[in-house]
């Protein structure tokens, strides 16, 4: 068990501050966030060039050290030494809350393990910002960030979520959003409601609200740009009971069972591959060779 009194003046170490930054509009920066960046000994930044623009805007002169997914393993021991020597660090990502689809979580875990105080400041978050204005029920909700890029992996991931009751929050690239919405419809059904939020808090902020089918049709003729978050309403129907009797079967028997139940050989192999989490080529090899 770990107990933290965040503002106890008798703490032996420095403090790790998790400081949110604007997701677009610089006016969303809080007074407390500005003061914290001014007061800490240095800033651990996902991209020092990006953060420098923010610091310049608010006239903050502070040393930065890069901290991102490619160097966090070497940086964390360094930061822990600094914190134990009484220095305080502000960790920031390029936009929004640290650790949410951005670096930071590993540093938080390491600091907690060493009984170093970790203090998070409230601030902008694209997912929750989009959710409360989406028109889709704001609670309960679940945040999933970016979906897998490959369609096969996307389908398997979404298949696990399609009957969840919670509203679901995702991030997506503008270059993939059209294909992702199509895949979403294939798995969830095209009548489910979805809201796309684009360029939140910026001049060209835009919301697209409708069924997956309506949004999918719209995207056939429209190319979206900028940062995208989309919200999908939770499942409201009767949940299906998954048949997992196949777990007692071998791969070949499993494929044959599906064929006996009306699947074409190719489709049966594909289904067995998805259910068992093994490569389709391996299922094919076992069924046709062994």
Secondary structure, 3 states (H helix, E strand, C coil): CCCCCCCCCCCCCCEEEECCECCCCHHHCCHHHHHHHHHCCEEEECCHHHHHHHHHHCCCCCCEEECCCCCHHHHHHHHHHHHHCCCCEEEECCCECCCCCCCCHHHHHHHHHCCCEEEECCCCCHHHHHHHCCCCCCCCEEEEEECCCCHHHHHHHHHHHCCCCCEEEEEECCCCHHHHHHHHHHHHCCCCEEEEEECCCCCCCEEEEEEHHHHHHHHCCCCCCCCEEEEECCCCCCCCCCCCHHHHCCHHHHHHHHHHCCCCHHHHHHHHHHHHCCCHHHHHHHHHHC
